[in-house]
Amino acid sequence: MSVLADMLSTVFERRYRGASEPDREDRGIEALCRDLLGSSGEVSGMALARLILDRYAGMDDAGKLAFFEFLTRDMGVDPDAVRATLARFEAAPDRASYRAFMSAAEPPRQELARRLNQVPGATAQLVAMRADLLRLARENPVLSVVDLDLKHLFASWFNRGFLVLRPINWTSSADVLEKIIAYEAVHAIDSWDDLRRRLQPTDRRCFGFFHPAMPDEPLIFVEVALTRGIPGAIRDVLSEDREVIAAGDADTAVFYSISNCQSGLAGISFGNSLIKQVVADLSQELPDLKTFVTLSPIPDLMGWLAQNDHALPDDDEARRRVAARYLLHAKRADGTPFDPVARFHLGNGALVHAVHAGADLSYNGQRQSGGVMVNYLYDLPQISQNHERFAAEGIIAASPDVTALAAAAAKTTE
């Protein structure tokens, strides 16, 4: 169906361009955007949308910056119109006055994005466009208003109801497998053999969320090891000579890598739904699984220590104590945990279960946390309570062992 849609779109574009305004391709992208917002025909709108997207794709950063500045400057709300329509609605709150207020309160750039999205394949292009916007907005914060509009639209377009959970295995398409290698963000995949070891054995699983408009682009994926007991080092999971077990013999599912794939979807949360869905699916497939944990990095531990003029101790037990104190007590200005991985899992209702020194001997593991890793436990009966207490009061659920380690670290610094 997508191939047919692409063919029809191309035919319609050519017919429209040839029959109506052959000079349109010579006009600037700003004029084309205004034309698209003023068009009423589906065929002409698709032709214009494709032309705008093609024009944008050919721009360098200077051109893209100018385009986003145009959206910021000329495609925002009109405050006078918003005030006037709100006053009319307050005076006579009926359907017509409310519709007028809604129309005035929505910036034209939101409707522009919707009209661009009518072209087959445009969703992925708009996601890539937002990735450009986020990158350029770091040095041009005025562009952030455009990002708020795109994020608002994407939150609807990519909500859980539209996402499809798919298993990713050694028989998946080469295109998807190549993207798993490219997008892996926690433990680099060094080769196709390395990828095979993560996907093919009976005690390994991988799942990803996909969107119907981007069927070959994973949005986020999680790699899972089925084990007996809870591992305390990543080498036990990824070692070439590890013992492979039958899936039915496993009692533990270990989420050892979660990777977001699309930088243009930053701030659109998928991980919570992904883990819950994978836990449900694995529980149904393998009823003997009793424990669901992560083996997670602590990516900002060394940075936090440096900011506070501390060094990571050489002794493994002292490292565990320092890491436990960091996970339970290091906070940002808003009161949430300093560590981004901790914020994610604790916000999902997990608890800090165990801290392991010497668990990640890779370059990144040493650089980020001195090799320390952590298990977050998803205790199914306690997930909702842990989530509510964390969200409402900032209370971090932790095992007695981790709590004791953090307390011991506090005593040594008094």
KELUM-474405 format. One record per residue (C-alpha): x, y, z; residue in three letters; residue number from 1. Coordinates in steps of 0.001 Angstrom, whole numbers, plus 500000, padded with zeros to 6 digits. Each point is the difference from the previous one (the first is absolute). Layout:
BEGIN
X:X, Y:Y, Z:Z, type:ALA, seq:NUM
...
//
This chain:
BEGIN
X:500000, Y:500000, Z:500000, type:MET, seq:1
X:502795, Y:502445, Z:500796, type:SER, seq:2
X:501587, Y:499347, Z:496583, type:VAL, seq:3
X:496686, Y:500709, Z:498271, type:LEU, seq:4
X:499526, Y:503152, Z:502051, type:ALA, seq:5
X:503483, Y:501203, Z:499059, type:ASP, seq:6
X:499306, Y:499355, Z:496297, type:MET, seq:7
X:496679, Y:501850, Z:500091, type:LEU, seq:8
X:501563, Y:502854, Z:501936, type:SER, seq:9
X:502718, Y:500350, Z:497351, type:THR, seq:10
X:497454, Y:499960, Z:497173, type:VAL, seq:11
X:497842, Y:502598, Z:501746, type:PHE, seq:12
X:503015, Y:502226, Z:500671, type:GLU, seq:13
X:501083, Y:499938, Z:496365, type:ARG, seq:14
X:496476, Y:500623, Z:498750, type:ARG, seq:15
X:499489, Y:502851, Z:502420, type:TYR, seq:16
X:503331, Y:501630, Z:499302, type:ARG, seq:17
X:499640, Y:499689, Z:496276, type:GLY, seq:18
X:496407, Y:501163, Z:499778, type:ALA, seq:19
X:499888, Y:502841, Z:502488, type:SER, seq:20
X:503061, Y:501937, Z:501081, type:GLU, seq:21
X:503209, Y:498780, Z:498352, type:PRO, seq:22
X:501935, Y:502852, Z:501623, type:ASP, seq:23
X:499234, Y:498775, Z:503504, type:ARG, seq:24
X:503276, Y:498121, Z:500313, type:GLU, seq:25
X:501852, Y:503279, Z:499554, type:ASP, seq:26
X:498275, Y:501647, Z:502956, type:ARG, seq:27
X:501453, Y:500181, Z:503501, type:GLY, seq:28
X:499033, Y:497524, Z:502695, type:ILE, seq:29
X:498231, Y:502707, Z:502005, type:GLU, seq:30
X:497657, Y:500753, Z:497099, type:ALA, seq:31
X:499414, Y:496289, Z:499485, type:LEU, seq:32
X:499030, Y:499585, Z:503666, type:CYS, seq:33
X:497479, Y:502835, Z:499712, type:ARG, seq:34
X:498613, Y:498416, Z:496825, type:ASP, seq:35
X:499629, Y:496662, Z:501791, type:LEU, seq:36
X:498054, Y:501578, Z:502851, type:LEU, seq:37
X:497761, Y:501723, Z:497461, type:GLY, seq:38
X:499400, Y:496954, Z:497800, type:SER, seq:39
X:496673, Y:498187, Z:500165, type:SER, seq:40
X:500540, Y:497135, Z:497546, type:GLY, seq:41
X:501465, Y:496682, Z:501153, type:GLU, seq:42
X:502045, Y:499453, Z:496845, type:VAL, seq:43
X:501440, Y:503501, Z:499938, type:SER, seq:44
X:500702, Y:499793, Z:503734, type:GLY, seq:45
X:501943, Y:496756, Z:499628, type:MET, seq:46
X:502045, Y:501454, Z:497146, type:ALA, seq:47
X:500855, Y:503089, Z:502030, type:LEU, seq:48
X:500807, Y:497964, Z:503106, type:ALA, seq:49
X:502363, Y:497749, Z:498060, type:ARG, seq:50
X:501695, Y:503008, Z:498412, type:LEU, seq:51
X:500525, Y:501645, Z:503410, type:ILE, seq:52
X:501399, Y:496829, Z:501531, type:LEU, seq:53
X:502334, Y:499462, Z:497049, type:ASP, seq:54
X:501123, Y:503611, Z:500172, type:ARG, seq:55
X:500701, Y:499700, Z:503739, type:TYR, seq:56
X:501927, Y:496748, Z:499530, type:ALA, seq:57
X:502393, Y:501747, Z:497629, type:GLY, seq:58
X:500826, Y:502850, Z:502388, type:MET, seq:59
X:503190, Y:500464, Z:501963, type:ASP, seq:60
X:499906, Y:501105, Z:503642, type:ASP, seq:61
X:499823, Y:503677, Z:499074, type:ALA, seq:62
X:496940, Y:499374, Z:497857, type:GLY, seq:63
X:498366, Y:497855, Z:502668, type:LYS, seq:64
X:500642, Y:502665, Z:502626, type:LEU, seq:65
X:498379, Y:502612, Z:497769, type:ALA, seq:66
X:497003, Y:497697, Z:499495, type:PHE, seq:67
X:499533, Y:499498, Z:503751, type:PHE, seq:68
X:500382, Y:503743, Z:500577, type:GLU, seq:69
X:497201, Y:500529, Z:497460, type:PHE, seq:70
X:497794, Y:497533, Z:501895, type:LEU, seq:71
X:500817, Y:501789, Z:503253, type:THR, seq:72
X:499446, Y:503503, Z:498664, type:ARG, seq:73
X:497135, Y:499632, Z:497527, type:ASP, seq:74
X:498162, Y:496801, Z:500929, type:MET, seq:75
X:499214, Y:500634, Z:503657, type:GLY, seq:76
X:496795, Y:501104, Z:501702, type:VAL, seq:77
X:498607, Y:503518, Z:499694, type:ASP, seq:78
X:499627, Y:501201, Z:503622, type:PRO, seq:79
X:497404, Y:502630, Z:499029, type:ASP, seq:80
X:497857, Y:497368, Z:498290, type:ALA, seq:81
X:500331, Y:497686, Z:502990, type:VAL, seq:82
X:498920, Y:502737, Z:502412, type:ARG, seq:83
X:497091, Y:501086, Z:497800, type:ALA, seq:84
X:498620, Y:496503, Z:499440, type:THR, seq:85
X:500418, Y:499123, Z:503680, type:LEU, seq:86
X:498022, Y:503111, Z:500953, type:ALA, seq:87
X:497210, Y:499010, Z:497577, type:ARG, seq:88
X:499947, Y:496473, Z:501411, type:PHE, seq:89
X:499830, Y:501294, Z:503574, type:GLU, seq:90
X:497134, Y:502306, Z:499044, type:ALA, seq:91
X:498102, Y:497342, Z:498038, type:ALA, seq:92
X:501417, Y:496493, Z:500579, type:PRO, seq:93
X:498508, Y:498116, Z:497087, type:ASP, seq:94
X:501305, Y:497650, Z:497329, type:ARG, seq:95
X:500848, Y:502743, Z:497520, type:ALA, seq:96
X:501890, Y:502201, Z:502461, type:SER, seq:97
X:501906, Y:497027, Z:501356, type:TYR, seq:98
X:500950, Y:498866, Z:496509, type:ARG, seq:99
X:501259, Y:503502, Z:499207, type:ALA, seq:100
X:502085, Y:500040, Z:503177, type:PHE, seq:101
X:501474, Y:496551, Z:499296, type:MET, seq:102
X:500924, Y:501100, Z:496483, type:SER, seq:103
X:501696, Y:503166, Z:501250, type:ALA, seq:104
X:501823, Y:498189, Z:502813, type:ALA, seq:105
X:501585, Y:497439, Z:497695, type:GLU, seq:106
X:503096, Y:501256, Z:498159, type:PRO, seq:107
X:499877, Y:499525, Z:496208, type:PRO, seq:108
X:503229, Y:497971, Z:500137, type:ARG, seq:109
X:498071, Y:497160, Z:501650, type:GLN, seq:110
X:497597, Y:499821, Z:497063, type:GLU, seq:111
X:502975, Y:500280, Z:497660, type:LEU, seq:112
X:501531, Y:496902, Z:501595, type:ALA, seq:113
X:496709, Y:498115, Z:499665, type:ARG, seq:114
X:499765, Y:500869, Z:496316, type:ARG, seq:115
X:503608, Y:499013, Z:499397, type:LEU, seq:116
X:499238, Y:496677, Z:501661, type:ASN, seq:117
X:497401, Y:499066, Z:497356, type:GLN, seq:118
X:502810, Y:498901, Z:497650, type:VAL, seq:119
X:500997, Y:496309, Z:500177, type:PRO, seq:120
X:503228, Y:499722, Z:501978, type:GLY, seq:121
X:499686, Y:503513, Z:501421, type:ALA, seq:122
X:499773, Y:498897, Z:503631, type:THR, seq:123
X:503596, Y:498793, Z:500019, type:ALA, seq:124
X:501095, Y:503198, Z:498255, type:GLN, seq:125
X:498252, Y:502144, Z:502610, type:LEU, seq:126
X:501668, Y:497995, Z:502785, type:VAL, seq:127
X:503358, Y:500665, Z:498330, type:ALA, seq:128
X:499031, Y:503670, Z:499675, type:MET, seq:129
X:499418, Y:500222, Z:503751, type:ARG, seq:130
X:503401, Y:498403, Z:500597, type:ALA, seq:131
X:501512, Y:502873, Z:497979, type:ASP, seq:132
X:497910, Y:502484, Z:501965, type:LEU, seq:133
X:501128, Y:498678, Z:503379, type:LEU, seq:134
X:503620, Y:500136, Z:498883, type:ARG, seq:135
X:499759, Y:503554, Z:498657, type:LEU, seq:136
X:497949, Y:501225, Z:502972, type:ALA, seq:137
X:502899, Y:499357, Z:502368, type:ARG, seq:138
X:501610, Y:503176, Z:498732, type:GLU, seq:139
X:496737, Y:501670, Z:498938, type:ASN, seq:140
X:497597, Y:499558, Z:502935, type:PRO, seq:141
X:497354, Y:502226, Z:498394, type:VAL, seq:142
X:499236, Y:497020, Z:497730, type:LEU, seq:143
X:498748, Y:498003, Z:502985, type:SER, seq:144
X:496439, Y:501244, Z:499448, type:VAL, seq:145
X:499962, Y:498092, Z:496701, type:VAL, seq:146
X:501202, Y:496898, Z:501816, type:ASP, seq:147
X:497130, Y:500262, Z:502475, type:LEU, seq:148
X:497568, Y:499851, Z:497098, type:ASP, seq:149
X:501670, Y:497017, Z:498365, type:LEU, seq:150
X:500280, Y:498184, Z:503328, type:LYS, seq:151
X:496281, Y:500627, Z:500588, type:HIS, seq:152
X:499136, Y:498440, Z:496643, type:LEU, seq:153
X:502410, Y:497084, Z:500385, type:PHE, seq:154
X:498585, Y:499151, Z:503437, type:ALA, seq:155
X:496693, Y:499311, Z:498224, type:SER, seq:156
X:501409, Y:498376, Z:496871, type:TRP, seq:157
X:502228, Y:497644, Z:502015, type:PHE, seq:158
X:497770, Y:499180, Z:502949, type:ASN, seq:159
X:499879, Y:496420, Z:501266, type:ARG, seq:160
X:496845, Y:499179, Z:498038, type:GLY, seq:161
X:501885, Y:500367, Z:496710, type:PHE, seq:162
X:503138, Y:498091, Z:501004, type:LEU, seq:163
X:500601, Y:496386, Z:499038, type:VAL, seq:164
X:502204, Y:497747, Z:502150, type:LEU, seq:165
X:502026, Y:497670, Z:497791, type:ARG, seq:166
X:502547, Y:497351, Z:500946, type:PRO, seq:167
X:503372, Y:500558, Z:498330, type:ILE, seq:168
X:501980, Y:496852, Z:499341, type:ASN, seq:169
X:502587, Y:498571, Z:497658, type:TRP, seq:170
X:497341, Y:499469, Z:497317, type:THR, seq:171
X:498923, Y:503664, Z:499995, type:SER, seq:172
X:500744, Y:502027, Z:496878, type:SER, seq:173
X:503587, Y:501039, Z:499386, type:ALA, seq:174
X:498840, Y:503625, Z:499959, type:ASP, seq:175
X:498640, Y:499736, Z:503554, type:VAL, seq:176
X:503047, Y:498043, Z:501219, type:LEU, seq:177
X:502370, Y:502624, Z:498626, type:GLU, seq:178
X:498063, Y:502645, Z:501906, type:LYS, seq:179
X:500239, Y:498021, Z:503233, type:ILE, seq:180
X:503782, Y:500040, Z:499603, type:ILE, seq:181
X:500006, Y:503727, Z:499216, type:ALA, seq:182
X:497578, Y:501054, Z:502748, type:TYR, seq:183
X:501354, Y:497878, Z:502866, type:GLU, seq:184
X:500825, Y:502654, Z:502580, type:ALA, seq:185
X:501082, Y:498092, Z:503103, type:VAL, seq:186
X:502277, Y:497094, Z:499015, type:HIS, seq:187
X:501413, Y:500435, Z:496502, type:ALA, seq:188
X:499423, Y:497157, Z:497542, type:ILE, seq:189
X:503387, Y:499381, Z:498419, type:ASP, seq:190
X:499088, Y:497643, Z:497162, type:SER, seq:191
X:497304, Y:497858, Z:498434, type:TRP, seq:192
X:501269, Y:497104, Z:502119, type:ASP, seq:193
X:499514, Y:502135, Z:503094, type:ASP, seq:194
X:496456, Y:500808, Z:498869, type:LEU, seq:195
X:499310, Y:496312, Z:499346, type:ARG, seq:196
X:501035, Y:499152, Z:503574, type:ARG, seq:197
X:497455, Y:502498, Z:501285, type:ARG, seq:198
X:497094, Y:498916, Z:497814, type:LEU, seq:199
X:500287, Y:496364, Z:498947, type:GLN, seq:200
X:500521, Y:497898, Z:503179, type:PRO, seq:201
X:496956, Y:498515, Z:501703, type:THR, seq:202
X:500647, Y:502040, Z:503158, type:ASP, seq:203
X:500069, Y:503398, Z:498286, type:ARG, seq:204
X:497168, Y:502310, Z:498956, type:ARG, seq:205
X:499712, Y:503442, Z:498436, type:CYS, seq:206
X:496848, Y:502080, Z:499591, type:PHE, seq:207
X:499381, Y:503338, Z:498349, type:GLY, seq:208
X:497207, Y:502515, Z:499566, type:PHE, seq:209
X:499188, Y:500920, Z:496410, type:PHE, seq:210
X:497541, Y:502507, Z:498512, type:HIS, seq:211
X:497879, Y:499136, Z:496931, type:PRO, seq:212
X:501246, Y:503118, Z:498223, type:ALA, seq:213
X:503628, Y:498932, Z:500603, type:MET, seq:214
X:499777, Y:496197, Z:499723, type:PRO, seq:215
X:503743, Y:499368, Z:499576, type:ASP, seq:216
X:501178, Y:502526, Z:502582, type:GLU, seq:217
X:500075, Y:498814, Z:503616, type:PRO, seq:218
X:499049, Y:502760, Z:502417, type:LEU, seq:219
X:501449, Y:498282, Z:503059, type:ILE, seq:220
X:501175, Y:496470, Z:500712, type:PHE, seq:221
X:500951, Y:497911, Z:503006, type:VAL, seq:222
X:502405, Y:497066, Z:500137, type:GLU, seq:223
X:499134, Y:497251, Z:502458, type:VAL, seq:224
X:502065, Y:497166, Z:501472, type:ALA, seq:225
X:498180, Y:496999, Z:501487, type:LEU, seq:226
X:502115, Y:498728, Z:502895, type:THR, seq:227
X:500042, Y:497947, Z:503151, type:ARG, seq:228
X:500476, Y:502557, Z:502746, type:GLY, seq:229
X:500836, Y:503700, Z:499792, type:ILE, seq:230
X:503304, Y:500813, Z:498256, type:PRO, seq:231
X:502358, Y:502509, Z:501550, type:GLY, seq:232
X:502259, Y:500719, Z:497024, type:ALA, seq:233
X:499353, Y:500670, Z:496338, type:ILE, seq:234
X:502711, Y:497518, Z:498965, type:ARG, seq:235
X:497815, Y:497224, Z:501444, type:ASP, seq:236
X:497307, Y:501043, Z:497519, type:VAL, seq:237
X:502064, Y:500750, Z:496889, type:LEU, seq:238
X:502920, Y:497575, Z:500296, type:SER, seq:239
X:500635, Y:497905, Z:496879, type:GLU, seq:240
X:500593, Y:496846, Z:502036, type:ASP, seq:241
X:497073, Y:500320, Z:502398, type:ARG, seq:242
X:497737, Y:497001, Z:500551, type:GLU, seq:243
X:496821, Y:500169, Z:497906, type:VAL, seq:244
X:496928, Y:498711, Z:501838, type:ILE, seq:245
X:496564, Y:499002, Z:498805, type:ALA, seq:246
X:497504, Y:502838, Z:500300, type:ALA, seq:247
X:497751, Y:497837, Z:502149, type:GLY, seq:248
X:502805, Y:499496, Z:502540, type:ASP, seq:249
X:500344, Y:503720, Z:500703, type:ALA, seq:250
X:498538, Y:501587, Z:503123, type:ASP, seq:251
X:501144, Y:503582, Z:499292, type:THR, seq:252
X:499584, Y:502445, Z:497134, type:ALA, seq:253
X:502777, Y:502599, Z:499875, type:VAL, seq:254
X:499470, Y:503233, Z:498060, type:PHE, seq:255
X:503627, Y:500823, Z:499310, type:TYR, seq:256
X:499701, Y:502631, Z:497264, type:SER, seq:257
X:497263, Y:502478, Z:499094, type:ILE, seq:258
X:500708, Y:502276, Z:497036, type:SER, seq:259
X:497966, Y:502910, Z:498679, type:ASN, seq:260
X:500480, Y:500118, Z:496249, type:CYS, seq:261
X:498546, Y:503279, Z:498729, type:GLN, seq:262
X:501569, Y:503216, Z:501280, type:SER, seq:263
X:497083, Y:501870, Z:498414, type:GLY, seq:264
X:497666, Y:498331, Z:502512, type:LEU, seq:265
X:501891, Y:501211, Z:503082, type:ALA, seq:266
X:497600, Y:500628, Z:502843, type:GLY, seq:267
X:497371, Y:497613, Z:498630, type:ILE, seq:268
X:499987, Y:497170, Z:502545, type:SER, seq:269
X:499870, Y:496403, Z:498784, type:PHE, seq:270
X:502127, Y:498140, Z:502544, type:GLY, seq:271
X:497359, Y:499662, Z:502706, type:ASN, seq:272
X:497508, Y:498382, Z:497640, type:SER, seq:273
X:502704, Y:497884, Z:498389, type:LEU, seq:274
X:501191, Y:498388, Z:503229, type:ILE, seq:275
X:496467, Y:499356, Z:501259, type:LYS, seq:276
X:498991, Y:498400, Z:496700, type:GLN, seq:277
X:503139, Y:497849, Z:499829, type:VAL, seq:278
X:499500, Y:498831, Z:503587, type:VAL, seq:279
X:496407, Y:499040, Z:499162, type:ALA, seq:280
X:501004, Y:498163, Z:496825, type:ASP, seq:281
X:502893, Y:498122, Z:501635, type:LEU, seq:282
X:497855, Y:499048, Z:502979, type:SER, seq:283
X:497465, Y:498472, Z:497651, type:GLN, seq:284
X:502623, Y:498199, Z:497899, type:GLU, seq:285
X:502125, Y:498795, Z:502946, type:LEU, seq:286
X:497892, Y:499650, Z:503164, type:PRO, seq:287
X:503004, Y:498826, Z:502054, type:ASP, seq:288
X:501589, Y:503442, Z:499798, type:LEU, seq:289
X:499755, Y:501453, Z:503486, type:LYS, seq:290
X:502465, Y:502894, Z:499957, type:THR, seq:291
X:500199, Y:502996, Z:497653, type:PHE, seq:292
X:503066, Y:502192, Z:500431, type:VAL, seq:293
X:502328, Y:502261, Z:498097, type:THR, seq:294
X:503767, Y:499995, Z:499899, type:LEU, seq:295
X:500454, Y:503710, Z:499530, type:SER, seq:296
X:502846, Y:502466, Z:499571, type:PRO, seq:297
X:500419, Y:502971, Z:502332, type:ILE, seq:298
X:500969, Y:502504, Z:497321, type:PRO, seq:299
X:500411, Y:503173, Z:502055, type:ASP, seq:300
X:501725, Y:498639, Z:503116, type:LEU, seq:301
X:503507, Y:501173, Z:499086, type:MET, seq:302
X:498709, Y:503379, Z:498842, type:GLY, seq:303
X:498136, Y:500509, Z:503272, type:TRP, seq:304
X:503078, Y:499092, Z:502026, type:LEU, seq:305
X:502104, Y:502447, Z:497982, type:ALA, seq:306
X:497449, Y:502786, Z:500526, type:GLN, seq:307
X:500224, Y:499418, Z:503748, type:ASN, seq:308
X:503808, Y:499729, Z:500061, type:ASP, seq:309
X:499935, Y:496330, Z:500932, type:HIS, seq:310
X:501797, Y:497022, Z:498523, type:ALA, seq:311
X:498747, Y:496448, Z:499661, type:LEU, seq:312
X:501759, Y:497743, Z:502539, type:PRO, seq:313
X:502234, Y:497155, Z:498836, type:ASP, seq:314
X:498438, Y:497443, Z:502330, type:ASP, seq:315
X:497009, Y:498140, Z:498483, type:ASP, seq:316
X:497881, Y:500082, Z:503147, type:GLU, seq:317
X:500635, Y:503730, Z:500405, type:ALA, seq:318
X:498975, Y:500488, Z:496368, type:ARG, seq:319
X:496732, Y:498205, Z:500672, type:ARG, seq:320
X:499335, Y:502253, Z:502985, type:ARG, seq:321
X:500707, Y:503172, Z:498037, type:VAL, seq:322
X:497829, Y:498859, Z:497112, type:ALA, seq:323
X:497134, Y:499067, Z:502331, type:ALA, seq:324
X:500124, Y:503387, Z:501676, type:ARG, seq:325
X:500029, Y:501680, Z:496584, type:TYR, seq:326
X:496988, Y:498026, Z:498788, type:LEU, seq:327
X:497922, Y:500652, Z:503118, type:LEU, seq:328
X:501017, Y:503537, Z:500923, type:HIS, seq:329
X:501535, Y:501933, Z:497075, type:ALA, seq:330
X:497279, Y:502320, Z:498723, type:LYS, seq:331
X:499490, Y:502636, Z:497344, type:ARG, seq:332
X:498627, Y:503453, Z:500785, type:ALA, seq:333
X:496446, Y:498721, Z:499443, type:ASP, seq:334
X:500454, Y:497296, Z:502635, type:GLY, seq:335
X:500138, Y:497066, Z:497588, type:THR, seq:336
X:502950, Y:497584, Z:499868, type:PRO, seq:337
X:503139, Y:501328, Z:498344, type:PHE, seq:338
X:500466, Y:496829, Z:498000, type:ASP, seq:339
X:497864, Y:499803, Z:496805, type:PRO, seq:340
X:499756, Y:496199, Z:500006, type:VAL, seq:341
X:498875, Y:500087, Z:503622, type:ALA, seq:342
X:497322, Y:502585, Z:499151, type:ARG, seq:343
X:498711, Y:497758, Z:497245, type:PHE, seq:344
X:499764, Y:496724, Z:501921, type:HIS, seq:345
X:498880, Y:501501, Z:503312, type:LEU, seq:346
X:497343, Y:501943, Z:498130, type:GLY, seq:347
X:498806, Y:496689, Z:498558, type:ASN, seq:348
X:499575, Y:498545, Z:503499, type:GLY, seq:349
X:503231, Y:498001, Z:500311, type:ALA, seq:350
X:502158, Y:499905, Z:503135, type:LEU, seq:351
X:503777, Y:500198, Z:500387, type:VAL, seq:352
X:500795, Y:496367, Z:500695, type:HIS, seq:353
X:503795, Y:499472, Z:499935, type:ALA, seq:354
X:503213, Y:501853, Z:499179, type:VAL, seq:355
X:502986, Y:498213, Z:498443, type:HIS, seq:356
X:503613, Y:501195, Z:499768, type:ALA, seq:357
X:502162, Y:498791, Z:497121, type:GLY, seq:358
X:496872, Y:499232, Z:498003, type:ALA, seq:359
X:500854, Y:501845, Z:496786, type:ASP, seq:360
X:503649, Y:499959, Z:498945, type:LEU, seq:361
X:499396, Y:501703, Z:496631, type:SER, seq:362
X:501413, Y:503433, Z:499249, type:TYR, seq:363
X:496589, Y:501639, Z:500376, type:ASN, seq:364
X:499267, Y:498099, Z:503187, type:GLY, seq:365
X:503249, Y:501148, Z:501574, type:GLN, seq:366
X:499621, Y:503570, Z:498784, type:ARG, seq:367
X:496400, Y:500425, Z:501157, type:GLN, seq:368
X:499875, Y:498089, Z:503260, type:SER, seq:369
X:503370, Y:498414, Z:500744, type:GLY, seq:370
X:498502, Y:496667, Z:498958, type:GLY, seq:371
X:497123, Y:500060, Z:502508, type:VAL, seq:372
X:496562, Y:498773, Z:498844, type:MET, seq:373
X:496604, Y:499643, Z:501681, type:VAL, seq:374
X:497029, Y:497662, Z:499904, type:ASN, seq:375
X:496581, Y:501654, Z:500022, type:TYR, seq:376
X:497356, Y:497467, Z:501035, type:LEU, seq:377
X:496494, Y:500043, Z:498546, type:TYR, seq:378
X:498132, Y:498370, Z:502879, type:ASP, seq:379
X:496630, Y:499585, Z:498276, type:LEU, seq:380
X:497729, Y:500282, Z:503092, type:PRO, seq:381
X:501863, Y:503152, Z:501134, type:GLN, seq:382
X:500419, Y:501874, Z:496696, type:ILE, seq:383
X:496916, Y:502203, Z:500339, type:SER, seq:384
X:500742, Y:500899, Z:503635, type:GLN, seq:385
X:503652, Y:500760, Z:499249, type:ASN, seq:386
X:499015, Y:502176, Z:497044, type:HIS, seq:387
X:497397, Y:501957, Z:501994, type:GLU, seq:388
X:502341, Y:500650, Z:502921, type:ARG, seq:389
X:502799, Y:501074, Z:497697, type:PHE, seq:390
X:497765, Y:502282, Z:497907, type:ALA, seq:391
X:498165, Y:501578, Z:502920, type:ALA, seq:392
X:502678, Y:500191, Z:502691, type:GLU, seq:393
X:503319, Y:499249, Z:498278, type:GLY, seq:394
X:500449, Y:496864, Z:502130, type:ILE, seq:395
X:502530, Y:497598, Z:498499, type:ILE, seq:396
X:499258, Y:496335, Z:500583, type:ALA, seq:397
X:503146, Y:498018, Z:500806, type:ALA, seq:398
X:500979, Y:496626, Z:501411, type:SER, seq:399
X:501338, Y:499781, Z:503576, type:PRO, seq:400
X:503479, Y:499225, Z:498620, type:ASP, seq:401
X:500148, Y:503148, Z:497878, type:VAL, seq:402
X:498537, Y:502102, Z:502797, type:THR, seq:403
X:502690, Y:498708, Z:502360, type:ALA, seq:404
X:502746, Y:500723, Z:497483, type:LEU, seq:405
X:498802, Y:503594, Z:499594, type:ALA, seq:406
X:499837, Y:500476, Z:503767, type:ALA, seq:407
X:503538, Y:498666, Z:500394, type:ALA, seq:408
X:501235, Y:502430, Z:497342, type:ALA, seq:409
X:498369, Y:502894, Z:501837, type:ALA, seq:410
X:501762, Y:499063, Z:503256, type:LYS, seq:411
X:503440, Y:499939, Z:498383, type:THR, seq:412
X:499548, Y:503569, Z:498740, type:THR, seq:413
X:498745, Y:501479, Z:503282, type:GLU, seq:414
//
